[in-house]
Amino acid sequence: MAGYHRSAFGHGWDDANGDCQNSRAEALVASSTTQVRFATDRGCRVVAGRWVSAFTGNVIQNASNIDIDHLVPLAWSWDRGANKWPDEKRVRFANDPVNLLPVEASLNRSTITI
């Protein structure tokens, strides 16, 4: 992963369409099995919903217990050509809803290896 830095794919979640919901919020809204609840009436930041873990089957209702992970890891893509992409393409890739998966934060941040 020579030269890889997460920041090469943008700084945080993007709001490409300018609707105040960044790609994290949009992924949470799209994957919740119930209507989500937002922090304010503006509807930007998701605070609650109902997500079923793809890994454990656990139900998570607090959005702060959810991480958004990349199905195709950014570091993996870097080594396979993303290092040559223009910045805009890397930002689009990092925020592409097809590549985003809500996962349990505790699992995503664990150091257990299989």
Secondary structure as the mmCIF struct_conf table of DSSP 4:
data_model
#
loop_
_struct_conf.conf_type_id
_struct_conf.id
_struct_conf.beg_label_comp_id
_struct_conf.beg_label_asym_id
_struct_conf.beg_label_seq_id
_struct_conf.end_label_comp_id
_struct_conf.end_label_asym_id
_struct_conf.end_label_seq_id
TURN_TY1_P TURN_TY1_P1 ALA A 2 GLY A 3
HELX_RH_3T_P HELX_RH_3T_P1 ARG A 6 PHE A 9
BEND BEND1 HIS A 11 GLY A 12
TURN_TY1_P TURN_TY1_P2 ALA A 16 ASN A 17
BEND BEND2 ASP A 19 CYS A 20
HELX_RH_AL_P HELX_RH_AL_P1 SER A 23 SER A 31
BEND BEND3 THR A 33 THR A 34
STRN STRN1 ARG A 37 PHE A 38
BEND BEND4 ALA A 39 THR A 40
TURN_TY1_P TURN_TY1_P3 ASP A 41 ARG A 42
BEND BEND5 ARG A 45 ARG A 45
STRN STRN2 VAL A 46 VAL A 52
TURN_TY1_P TURN_TY1_P4 ALA A 54 THR A 56
STRN STRN3 VAL A 59 ASN A 62
HELX_RH_3T_P HELX_RH_3T_P2 ALA A 63 ASN A 65
STRN STRN4 ILE A 66 HIS A 70
BEND BEND6 LEU A 71 VAL A 72
HELX_RH_AL_P HELX_RH_AL_P2 LEU A 74 ASP A 79
TURN_TY1_P TURN_TY1_P5 ARG A 80 GLY A 81
HELX_RH_3T_P HELX_RH_3T_P3 ALA A 82 LYS A 84
BEND BEND7 TRP A 85 TRP A 85
HELX_RH_AL_P HELX_RH_AL_P3 ASP A 87 ALA A 94
TURN_TY1_P TURN_TY1_P6 ASN A 95 ASN A 95
HELX_RH_3T_P HELX_RH_3T_P4 PRO A 97 ASN A 99
STRN STRN5 LEU A 100 GLU A 104
HELX_RH_AL_P HELX_RH_AL_P4 ALA A 105 ASN A 108
TURN_TY1_P TURN_TY1_P7 ARG A 109 ARG A 109
#
